[in-house]
Amino acid sequence: MRPPPAVTPYKNRYILNPLCGDCQVRKVVKEEEAVAKVKAEETQAIAADAQKDVDEALPALEAAIKVHSHLTRQSYRHAYPRRQRVW
């Protein structure tokens, strides 16, 4: 039979406090949550700015669509007359 392994201070720390490994995991998780929270706030700011730009551009797009739907062939001929050929 072998003698029992010696308990080192490192092993003894985990024997006395079995949650110590969980403490390190919690610390890492909290740090990652802080980073994720900052990135989420930045993303929200970008999204709000983009939504403001969309709200500003949407009425102009709707007006352009309305005008385009009312154009006729005569409107195009008026805007782009045929060129006379020079011989």
MIFI-133094 format. One line per 8 residues: number of its first residue (from 1); for each residue z negated, x, y negated of C-alpha. Coordinates in pm, whole numbers, plus 32768, in hexadecimal, padded with zeros to 4 digits. Each point is the difference from the previous one (the first is absolute). Last residue first. Layout:
REM residues N
NUM> Z X Y | ... .
REM end
This chain:
REM residues 87
87> A381 760A 66AC | 7EAF 7F96 7F6E | 7F51 7F0A 80DE | 7F30 7EFE 7F51 | 7E99 8005 806C | 7F6E 7ECA 8095 | 7ED1 7F79 7F4A | 7EA5 8053 8088 .
79> 7EF9 7F2B 7F4F | 80E2 7ED9 7FC2 | 8092 8016 815B | 7EA2 8007 8092 | 7F95 7ECD 7F3E | 813E 7F4D 8065 | 7FA8 8036 816D | 7EB8 7F4F 7FC9 .
71> 7EA1 8076 7FB6 | 7EE8 7F01 8027 | 7F5C 80A4 812E | 7FFE 814E 7F4F | 7F40 7F72 7EDA | 7EF1 7F72 80E4 | 7FE6 8143 80C6 | 7FDE 80C8 7EBF .
63> 7EEE 7F18 7F80 | 7F43 801F 8149 | 8017 817B 7FF0 | 7F85 8006 7E98 | 7EDA 7F21 805D | 7FA7 80E8 8127 | 7FF5 8147 7F3D | 7EAD 7FDB 7F55 .
55> 7F4F 7F6B 812C | 8090 8117 80D7 | 7F84 810B 7F0E | 7EA1 7F68 7FFD | 8005 7FEF 817D | 8056 8173 800D | 7EDC 8057 7F1C | 7F11 7F2E 80D0 .
47> 807D 80A2 8140 | 7FD2 815E 7F70 | 7E9C 7FAD 7F96 | 7FB3 7F69 8155 | 8085 813A 80A8 | 7F20 80DD 7F2D | 7ED4 7F27 8059 | 805B 8010 8171 .
39> 8022 817B 7FEE | 7EA3 801C 7F6A | 7F72 7F1A 810C | 80AB 80C6 8114 | 7F64 8143 7F82 | 7EA8 7F60 7FF5 | 8032 7F69 815A | 805F 8157 8087 .
31> 7EBF 8096 7F76 | 7F33 7EE2 808E | 80A5 802B 8155 | 7FB7 8175 8001 | 7E91 7FC4 7FAE | 7FE8 7EEC 8104 | 808F 80E9 8107 | 7F05 810C 7FA3 .
23> 7EE2 7F09 8013 | 8080 7F80 814E | 7FDE 815E 808F | 7E9C 8007 7F7B | 7FB0 7EB4 80A5 | 7F63 80A4 8134 | 7EF3 80A1 7F28 | 7F04 80BB 80D7 .
15> 80FA 804E 8113 | 810B 8054 7F02 | 7F21 80FA 7F4F | 7F8D 808F 814E | 8167 804C 805E | 8029 80DA 7ECB | 7EA2 8094 8023 | 805D 806D 815E .
7> 7F74 7F54 8133 | 8016 80EE 8125 | 80BB 7F7E 812A | 7F2E 7F95 8129 | 7FDC 810E 8110 | 8104 7FFC 810E | 7FB5 7F98 815D .
REM end
